[in-house]
């Protein structure tokens, strides 16, 4: 069954490399389609992982906001012990939230090794001549030299269009709702701003300008 699935996937992908009569144009078309497939499958995986872990992410993020705001309020109140304790816990909570987000982002990259392995099997012996020799590379490069830049380009373009697709819009809406619900994270400006009723500072008078000389001699 695995061989049958691989054969069907191989036939599906290689068909895009044969769309154009020009070999180079066909290769670039196939590389672009392969990169798009990797981006879509990776982002779908990341979206599913986010939905499955939404409750845990929301709980950890709210705890981080609560600790961060509490540490700032303690700092304003000059409560050194409370500030240090809350700030220590906030740093731990930030590390947990940060690495969870990194793991979610990494979930979108898992198709890349499989794509590279398929390209190795299909185009491992194909080299592309360069107009100039590059250090440690020579005057020819392989499939990675074309696929990786194409993947980055497709990811940038797809990222601008993702919010218009219904299946990805739901995840984005969930993320925005999570940010809007609950307590908002405060900044130093929010906590240490000047009272609105404070007297405005006196304007600095402009420097005196020398009078122009009169026309009398």
DAFENNOR-V370351 format. One record per residue. N is the residue number from 1. RES is the residue in three letters. OMEGA is omega as a letter, one per 20 degrees, with the letter a starting at -180 (999 if undefined). Layout:
[[N & RES & OMEGA] [N & RES & OMEGA]]
//
This chain:
[[1 & UNK & r] [2 & UNK & r] [3 & UNK & r] [4 & UNK & r] [5 & UNK & r] [6 & UNK & r] [7 & UNK & r] [8 & UNK & r] [9 & UNK & r] [10 & UNK & r] [11 & UNK & r] [12 & UNK & a] [13 & UNK & a] [14 & UNK & r] [15 & UNK & a] [16 & UNK & r] [17 & UNK & a] [18 & UNK & a] [19 & UNK & a] [20 & UNK & r] [21 & UNK & r] [22 & UNK & a] [23 & UNK & a] [24 & UNK & r] [25 & UNK & r] [26 & UNK & r] [27 & UNK & a] [28 & UNK & r] [29 & UNK & r] [30 & UNK & r] [31 & UNK & r] [32 & UNK & r] [33 & UNK & r] [34 & UNK & r] [35 & UNK & r] [36 & UNK & r] [37 & UNK & r] [38 & UNK & a] [39 & UNK & a] [40 & UNK & a] [41 & UNK & r] [42 & UNK & r] [43 & UNK & r] [44 & UNK & r] [45 & UNK & r] [46 & UNK & r] [47 & UNK & r] [48 & UNK & r] [49 & UNK & r] [50 & UNK & a] [51 & UNK & a] [52 & UNK & a] [53 & UNK & a] [54 & UNK & a] [55 & UNK & r] [56 & UNK & r] [57 & UNK & r] [58 & UNK & r] [59 & UNK & a] [60 & UNK & a] [61 & UNK & r] [62 & UNK & r] [63 & UNK & r] [64 & UNK & a] [65 & UNK & a] [66 & UNK & a] [67 & UNK & r] [68 & UNK & r] [69 & UNK & r] [70 & UNK & r] [71 & UNK & r] [72 & UNK & r] [73 & UNK & r] [74 & UNK & r] [75 & UNK & r] [76 & UNK & r] [77 & UNK & a] [78 & UNK & r] [79 & UNK & a] [80 & UNK & a] [81 & UNK & r] [82 & UNK & r] [83 & UNK & a] [84 & UNK & a] [85 & UNK & a] [86 & UNK & a] [87 & UNK & r] [88 & UNK & r] [89 & UNK & r] [90 & UNK & r] [91 & UNK & r] [92 & UNK & r] [93 & UNK & r] [94 & UNK & r] [95 & UNK & r] [96 & UNK & r] [97 & UNK & a] [98 & UNK & a] [99 & UNK & r] [100 & UNK & r] [101 & UNK & r] [102 & UNK & r] [103 & UNK & r] [104 & UNK & r] [105 & UNK & r] [106 & UNK & r] [107 & UNK & r] [108 & UNK & a] [109 & UNK & a] [110 & UNK & r] [111 & UNK & a] [112 & UNK & r] [113 & UNK & r] [114 & UNK & r] [115 & UNK & r] [116 & UNK & r] [117 & UNK & r] [118 & UNK & r] [119 & UNK & r] [120 & UNK & a] [121 & UNK & a] [122 & UNK & a] [123 & UNK & a] [124 & UNK & a] [125 & UNK & a] [126 & UNK & r] [127 & UNK & r] [128 & UNK & a] [129 & UNK & r] [130 & UNK & r] [131 & UNK & r] [132 & UNK & r] [133 & UNK & r] [134 & UNK & r] [135 & UNK & r] [136 & UNK & r] [137 & UNK & a] [138 & UNK & a] [139 & UNK & r] [140 & UNK & a] [141 & UNK & a] [142 & UNK & a] [143 & UNK & a] [144 & UNK & a] [145 & UNK & r] [146 & UNK & a] [147 & UNK & a] [148 & UNK & r] [149 & UNK & r] [150 & UNK & r] [151 & UNK & r] [152 & UNK & r] [153 & UNK & r] [154 & UNK & r] [155 & UNK & r] [156 & UNK & a] [157 & UNK & a] [158 & UNK & r] [159 & UNK & r] [160 & UNK & a] [161 & UNK & a] [162 & UNK & a] [163 & UNK & r] [164 & UNK & a] [165 & UNK & a] [166 & UNK & a] [167 & UNK & r] [168 & UNK & r] [169 & UNK & r] [170 & UNK & r] [171 & UNK & r] [172 & UNK & r] [173 & UNK & r] [174 & UNK & r] [175 & UNK & r] [176 & UNK & r] [177 & UNK & r] [178 & UNK & r] [179 & UNK & a] [180 & UNK & a] [181 & UNK & r] [182 & UNK & a] [183 & UNK & r] [184 & UNK & r] [185 & UNK & r] [186 & UNK & r] [187 & UNK & r] [188 & UNK & r] [189 & UNK & r] [190 & UNK & a] [191 & UNK & a] [192 & UNK & r] [193 & UNK & r] [194 & UNK & r] [195 & UNK & a] [196 & UNK & a] [197 & UNK & a] [198 & UNK & a] [199 & UNK & r] [200 & UNK & r] [201 & UNK & a] [202 & UNK & r] [203 & UNK & r] [204 & UNK & a] [205 & UNK & r] [206 & UNK & a] [207 & UNK & a] [208 & UNK & a] [209 & UNK & r] [210 & UNK & r] [211 & UNK & r] [212 & UNK & a] [213 & UNK & r] [214 & UNK & a] [215 & UNK & r] [216 & UNK & r] [217 & UNK & 999]]
//
